[in-house]
Amino acid sequence: MGGLASEKERWTNTIQQFKFLGQFLPGNVLITTAYLSYVGYFTKYYREELLYRRWMPHLKTLKVPVPVTDNLDPLSMLIDDADMAAWNNEGLPADRMSYENATILTNCERW
C-alpha cells in the first residue's frame, strides 16, 4: 500500500493536467477538423494563413471565445512519430507538406 501512496501524487498531477487541457479540447478539435476538411487543395502558405492568421484568431474574437491551444499543430492530434516513421519507410519524403498530405489522406474519406 505504501508504494501506491507515491502514485497518488502522480495521478493527482495527471488529473490536473487533463482538466487544464480539457478546456481547450473543443477548440482544438474544431480547428483540426476544419484543417482536415478544407486545406487539402492549398499550398503551405495558404494552409498557414488559414490556420494561424484567420481561424485561430477568429475564434478568440467571438462573443463567446472558443479556447484553442496557442500554436496548435493539428498534426499532433492526428498522427504520432510512429506514423511518420512508417510513412518514411514506405518512401514518403520527410517534409512537413508530405506529412500534412498523408495525414489528410489517411484521416479523411473526402480526399
C-alpha positions, -999 to +999 in steps of 0.1 A: +000+000+000+029+023+008+041+020-028+008+033-041+010+064-020+037+079-042+015+071-073-013+092-058+007+124-063+015+115-099-022+106-106-033+139-090-009+159-112-020+140-143-057+147-135-050+184-130-031+185-163-060+167-181-085+192-166-064+221-178-060+207-213-097+197-214-108+233-216-090+236-250-103+204-264-134+217-282-114+245-300-086+221-308-109+196-323-128+223-343-096+236-358-083+201-365-114+190-383-116+223-403-080+217-412-087+182-424-118+193-443-106+225-461-068+227-465-062+198-489-061+219-520-039+247-507-002+253-506+018+256-474+015+294-474-023+293-476-026+265-451-006+285-425-026+317-434-059+300-428-048+282-396-027+308-378-038+342-392-075+336-398-092+307-380-074+307-346-075+345-342-112+345-353-122+320-325-107+344-299-127+374-312-162+357-310-187+370-285-181+337-266-145+329-274-136+294-282-104+285-263-076+269-285-041+259-276-017+285-286+003+275-317-018+243-321-004+219-346-033+198-360-010+171-369-001+165-333-038+155-327-039+131-357-005+114-360+025+105-340+062+097-346+054+061-354+031+071-382+057+094-397+084+067-394+062+041-411+055+066-440+092+073-443+099+036-445+074+034-473+092+062-492+073+094-482+097+123-481+103+136-446+090+172-450+061+189-434+039+192-465+042+155-472+032+147-437+002+170-439-009+155-472-005+119-458-024+129-427-053+143-447-054+112-470-054+088-441-079+106-419-105+120-443-126+100-467-132+131-488-097+130-502 
